[in-house]
Amino acid sequence: MNLPVPPERTLPDQLGRWQAVRVTDLPIDLPGYEHIYSGKVRDLYAPVGDDGQVVEDQLLLVASNRLSAYDWMMSPEIPDKGAVLTRLSLWWFDQLADLVPNHVISTDVPDAVAGRAVLVRRLDMLKVEAIARAYLTGGGLEEYREKGSVSGVVLPDGLVDGSQLPEPVFTPTTKAPVGEHDLPMSPDEVEAELGAEVAAEVSRLTRAILARGNEIAAERGILIADTKVEFGLSSDGTGGLVLADEVLTPDSSRFWPAERWEPGHPQPSYDKQFVRDWLTSPESGWDRKAGGPPPELPQHVVDQTRAKYVEAYERLTGETF
């Protein structure tokens, strides 16, 4: 992963762009590892060898309990969220192994981050957010209502919120800097960024991952409306695409209970849409368009969000968290 390396002392200011009101899960000192980057949810560390030099081809990827919504970091954090994302991603990587290789090397990690970290291959990350949609909702629905299409893909007339699409569609966006909005990308823009061959393969794989995810999830009573995945290029000389970061989690996907699916209105969910809905409800009192930070999440929203993440994990994997 080629990522900027901000000075460690600037990290609180960096997080403050979202809202670090009561954030306790900041990067920690890990003997044998050097902290190099923090995103909204994950912290990256580089292993340090016995010679004191950074191991150039590996990274320790640590999932925090932070939750972001509408480009703001929420406070307080969601207990166990990092562990749920890590364990669920590992489970999905196994289910997708025949479709695409992934970046995981080992789950043998320091005790301080056990259960929410993995040792991974360092990749050259693609500068495109790879998104696929199987159902119409969210930003895709807004664009459809305006243009009759999503990211240049013309869709049938008469679709409503929650409608199933004829087949998964690729709707990529830019990777905006932290605190800024991702913007839709047209097929031509993706080709210009990645090249025609890589762009076509990213589209194919993203749609295939969502299709496979829905095949498996449907048997467990969950519909995956859409998902975002990250790809990098292997640095081993082959240049092949590698699935990275997380996959098919409540942070990167919309999970809907299949038994309650009813097109025509917003669907109940197992993901952080629950937090978004609370933020835009009268209870929160927050005016998203005013530009100010959102309020702290009340305890009942924190508890219900954790419960939704855990239930999604348990329904999908069949394991008790």
N, C-alpha and C positions, 0 to 999 in steps of 0.2 A: 504494500500500500504506500503510494507516494503521497505523503501528507505534510502540511506545514508544521514547523516545530516552533510554537510560540514560546517565549520565555515563561518559565513556570510561574513567575511572580505576577504575570498578567492574567492568569487563569480566572481569579475571582471576577475581574472586570469583564472577561470574555463571557463567563456564565451570567453576569449581571445584565448582559444584553437581553437575556430572556426573562430573568427575574430570579435571583438567588436570595429569596427572603429567609428561608430556613433550610438551606441545603446542607446536609451533613455528609453526603456521600461523595465528597471531593476526592480526587486522586490521592492515594496514600503511598507512603514509602514502602516499597517492596524490595527487600534485599535481593540483589542479583538482577534487578530490572531498572531501567531508566524510563521515567515518564516522558513521553514525547508529544502527546496530543490528547485533547478532550473534545468530544462532540456533545451533542445534546444529551445523548443517552450513554455512549460508550467512551471508555478511556483506553488509550493505547500505550503500551510499554514495550521497550525493546530489551530482549535478554542481553545480559552482559557476561561475556566469557571469563574464564579464569585469568586471562591475560588483561582483563580490564577493558577490553574492546567490545563495542556493540556488535551483536550477531546480526549481520546485514540482511539475512534472508528469512527472519522470523519476527513475529510480533505476538505479544500477549494481549488479547482482546478481552476487556473486562466490561461486562454489562452492569450499569448502575441501576439504582432504583428511581432515577429521575424520569419524569414524564413531561413531554412537551406537547403543547396544543396551540394552534394559531400562532406559531412562531414565538411562543412564550414558554419558559420553563415554569411548571407548576410547583407550588409549595403547599404542603409538605410533600415528601416523596411517597411512593407507593411501596409498602413493605413487600419483600420477596419478588418484586417485579423482575429484577435482573436475573434471578435464578430461574424464573419461569421462562423468560426469553431464551436463556442459554440452553436449558434442557429441551425445550420444544424445538429450537433450531437444530440441535444435535439429532433429535428424533427424525425431523424432516430430512436432514441431510442423508440419513440412511435410506429413507423412502425414495429419494431422488437420485441415488448414486448411479443408477444406470442411465440417467438422462444427461448429467453434467457432473464433472468433478468439483469438489469443494476444497476450501482452504484449510480445513482442520488437520492439524498434526497430532495433537495430544490434548487430553483433559487433565494431565498431570501438572497441576498449577500450585502456586503458593497457598498455604492454608488460609491466609487472610482473605483470599478471593475464591476459595473453593466453592464449586457449585455454580458460579456465575462468570467463569472465565475459561477461555480455551487458548491454547498455543496454536498459532496459524502461520501459514506461509505469507510472506510479504509479496504483494502483487502490485502491478501497475494498474491502478483503478481507472475504470472508464468514467469520463466526465458526463455521464448521462444517467438520469434516474430511470431505470427500466420498470415500467408499470404496465400491467395487463388488467383488463376488466372483463368479468364474466356477467356482471349485472350492472345496470345503469343507476348511478347515485352520485352524490357529492358533486365535485367539480365537473365530472363528466356529464352529469345531468344538466348542469347550468349551461355548458357549452352546447349540448344537444338541443336544448330549448331555443338557443339563439341561432344556431347554424344548421341543425339537423345532422351534425357529425361530431366526432370526438377525435382530436388530433389528426384531422384530415380523413378519417374513416367515416364514410357516409353510412348512417344507420337507418333502419326501417322507420316509417312514419308511425305515430301513435304510441310510442314508448312512454312509460311513466316512471316515477321513482320506484326502483326495485325491480324493473323489468329485466328478465333474463335476455341476454344478447344471443343472436344466432350462434355465435362462436366467440371465444375470447379475442379481444382486440388489444393491440399494442398501442399504448398512449403515453409515450415518454415525456419527461420534462427535463429542464435544465437542473444542474446542481448549484443552487444559489448559495452564496456565502451565508454563514450562520446569522440567523435573525432576519433574513430576507426570504421572499417568496420564490419558490420554484415556478418556472414558466413553461407552458406547453411547448413542445417541439414538433415541427412538421417532419415527415419522412425525409425531405430534402435536407433539413437542418441536421438530423441525426446522421445521415450519410456523410455530410460535410465534416462532421466532428469525428466519426469513427471509420469512415470508409465504407463502401457499399457492401463488401463481403462481411465485415464484422457487424455492421448495422443489421443486415438480414439475419445473421445468426443470433444476435441479441434478441431481436423480435421473436424469432422462432422459439428460442429457449424460454423466454419469459412467458409466452403463451402456453408452452408445453408444461412449465412448472405449475401454472395456475390450473390447467386442465387436470394434471395428475393430482394436484392438491384437492380439487373438488371431487375427483373419483374416490379418493380415500375418505375425505371429510364427510361426504354425503352418506356413507355407510354408518357414520357416527352422529348423524343428525345435525351437521353444520354445513352451511353454504358459505363459500368464500367469494365475496362479491368482487373484490379486487385485491391486488397485491403489488408491492414494490420490492424489487430484488436488486442486488448490487453484483456487478461482475468486474473481474480484473483479468489482466493478461498475465499468464505464467511467465516468470523470468528465467525458466529453464531452457530457453532457446526455442521451444516449440511454438510459443505465442498463442497457445490455446486459451479459450475462455474458461474461467474458474468462478464458481459461485462463492460469494464472500459475505461477510457481515452476518446478517440473520436471514431467516427465510420462513415465510408463512406463519408469522407470529401475530399476536394481537396488536403489536406496535406497527407492523408493516402491512397489515391486511385488515379488511373488514370481515368479521365473522358474524354470521346471522344464524339463529336457531331455525333449522329447516321447518319445524312444525308450526312456526309462527310467521313464515314468509307470506306476505300479502302485498303484491305490487299496488302502487297508488299512493303510498305515503312512506315516510322514513321507517326503517325496520329496527326492531330491538336488536342489540348487538352484544358481543362478548369482548369488544375491543375498546380503545380509548375514545370512540365516538360518544360513549356514555359521558365522559368528561366534557367533550365539546358541547354536548347538548345541555349539560348543567350550566356551562359558562354563558350560553346564549339564552338561558331561561330567566324569567323574572326573579327567581330566588337568588341568583348570583348578583344581580344589580349591575352587571358589567356592560358597558357600551363598547363593543369591539371596535367600532369605527372612530371612537374618540381618541384612540392612540395610547391611552394609559394602560398600566399593568392590570392584569386580572386579580381578583381577590384570592386569598388563600382558600384551598379546598376545605370544606367542612369535613369532620371526621366521618360522617355517614357516606360521603362521596368517596373518600379514600378507602373505606372498608369495602364498599360495593365494587369499586374498581378492582381492588385486589381479588375479591371473590370471583369477578368475571374472568380475569386472567387465569386464575387457578382452575375454574370450571372448564374453560376452553382447553387448557392443557390436559385435564383429566378425561374429558370427552374424546379428544383426539387420540391420545396415546393409550387410554385404558389403564393408566397408572395412577396411583394416589400420590399427590404432590407432598 
